[in-house]
């Protein structure tokens, strides 16, 4: 979600189709961005990034980009934590969820706990930076769930260097 890099293209795609809506959630707060688990990037580098970033300016820049491109009807940016936002989505109401949040395991597990019930039948969950070792236990937990119906024949968790994709099978 950083700088709207996933929000803006999705909103533009929906605008070109004339239908659809993407909702991005980001608190734009240093406290939410700070990470403490053992990551492949040294914590001192992560802490420096968190401290040097002007979170208010990033938020305003992203809002202005949405306005300038005329995609406000197709993309919305909510400035709150994902945990705070979860209750605003009904269960089984989300077709695709892209999580690009804090990469500490506790934060990832909280996102999954909050949002897996929100996924509709045949919905997809995309998790950024799935190559980070701190995220692997969460991906393993997803993989342990029933494998979804996947028309492409992929396993329940398909990973690349940048992301993991998981599909949800219908439940009775």
N, C-alpha and C positions, 0 to 999 in steps of 0.2 A: 504494500500500500504506500510505501515511502514515496513522497512527492506525487502521489496519484498515479504511479507507473502502471498499476493494474486497473485502478478505477477509471481513469480517463479513456483508455482504449476500449474497455467494455462499454462505457457510456456512449462513446462514439459509435460502436457497433450497433447498439440498441437504437440510437438515433437514426442510423442509416436504414435499419429495419422498420422503424416507426413504431416499435413496441419493445417492451422489456424495461427492467429497472435494476440497477446495481446499487447496493448499499454498502458503503465502506465504513468501517468502525476503527477509530484510532484516537486514543486519548491525547496524543501530542504532549506527553509529560515525560520528563526525565526519569521520574520514579518508576514509571511503567516500562521504560526502555532499558533500565539498568538490569544487567544479567550477572548472575553469580555462579552458575554451574560451570564446570570445566568444559570450555569450548576450544575448538581448534584455533580460534583467534584469541590471542592473549587478553586476559581481562583488563589489563592496563590500556590496551588499544580500544576495547569496547567502552571502558569508562571515559576515556578521553573523548571519544565520539559523542557519548551521551552528554558530557559536560559542555562541549563546544557547540552543540546543536542549538539553534534558536527555534524551539518547538512552536512558539506562537507564529513566527514568520513562516514556517513550513505549512502550518495549518492554513494561514491566510493565502499563501501562494497557491495551494491546492484548490481552495475555494474559488479564488480568482480565475484559475485555469478553467474550472467547470463553467463559470459564468462567461468567460471570454469565448469559449467554444460553443456556447449555447446548448449545453447538454444537461442543464439542471433538471429537466423533466425525466431524464433517463439515468441520472447518477446523483447519489446523495452521500454526503460525508457527515457522519455523526461523530462528534468529539466526545467520546466516552470510552471506558474500557469495554472489552468484549463481554466480560462478565456482567457489567451493568446493562449492556444492550440486549443480552440474551432473552430477557423476558418480553421484549417488544416483538419477538417472532413467535408465532404459534407453532406448536409441534406439527411436524410433517408439512411445513410450508416453504421450505427452501430447496431449490433445484440444484444449486451449486454453491458451495461455500469455499472460499479461498482464505486460508489462515496464514497470515504473515505477521506474527506477533512476536512476543518475547520468546526466546528459545530455551529458557530454563525449563526443565522437565515439569515442574509443578505448574507453571503457566500453560504449557502445552496440554497437560492432562486436564486442567481446568477448562480450557477452550473446548476440548473434546467432550468433557462431561456436560458442559452447557449446550453444545451445539449438535451433537449426534442426534438427540431427540427431535431436533428441528428439521432434519433432512427428510425430504419426501422420498417416496418409492423411486428407485433408479436415480437418485441424486448423486452428485459427485462432490467429494471433499478434496481440495488441493491444499497441500501444506508446503510452504516455501522452505527452502534451505534444509530439506530433509536429510542432507548428508551430514549435518551436525550431529555428532555422537550423542549429545544430550537428548536429542529427539528420538533416537532409535528405540528406547523402551516404549514410547508412545506408539510408534509405528508397529512394533511387535504386538502390542495390545490390540491394535486395529486388525492386524493380520490374523489374530487368534479368533476374531469374530467370524461368524458364518461368511463364507465367500459370497460376494454379490453375484447377481445375474449380470454378466457382462457380455454384450454382443460381440466384443472383440476377443473374447476368450482370455482376457488378462487375469492374473491372480488378484486376490483381494486388495493387495497393496502393490502398486507398480511404482517403483522409484527411479528417479533420474538424479543426476548430480544436484539439480536445483530444486526439485519438488517431489512430492509423493502424491499419488492420486488413489483414492479409495472410492468404491461405488457401494451404494446401499441397496440391498435386496429387499423386496417387499416382505412385510411381516403380517401375519394373520391377525 
